[in-house]
């Protein structure tokens, strides 16, 4: 998609920038589930952020990410970590590999086969840590943007990112009920999101500001329960 269309997901980022407004300056862009840099590289290269921190557990994706950073002369502006994030310190996790979509690798929590034949996937072991441990000084909601796309593990990542939640740092996070429930962290995800005041459903052409409470979150869940994922901006 990057090759054919010139971007992957960057139009969603531009929606977020429009919502945050011209006075929001991104000093730190945190990309969790960075893949090969499809968001972080244009965000930094085009001057939307001063620096970025990328987290990608797949060894192959990480190698391509590092190469892409070098090709784009961004090694001094982007710090890349070859590990997963979660709610524990120095924990080894089972990581299942999609055969045909390097963006759909997932942390394996559920040992029942799912609708995508997940148990047929080969697996590796990846190390994980908490974002609070790695970036403990993350506290400025006026200059930090977090981007999370981890195929259902988002609830555990947010649980290990209390600095983000307590300071209500803006977060763009994938919302895919199927994968969240398969990973067993839907409740953690919901409770983390409820620490914010508002959300925007970024799959809408013109996303509208919605007061975040249990009722509005359940409406969002019902809207996407039987569909593909959407991204939401938490504010």
Secondary structure, DSSP 8 states (H G I E B T S, - for coil): -HHHHS-SSHHHHHHHHHHH-TT--EEEEEEES-TTTTTHHHHHHTTSEEEEEEE---HHHHHHHHHHHHHTT-TTTEEEE-SEE-SSSSEEEEEEE-SS-TT--EE----S--TT-GGGSEEEEEEEE-HHHHSTT---TTTEEEEE--TT-HHHHHHT-HHHHHTT--EEEEE-HHHHHHTT-HHHHHHHHTTSSEEEETTSTT---EE-SHHHHHHHHHHHTTS--EEEEE-
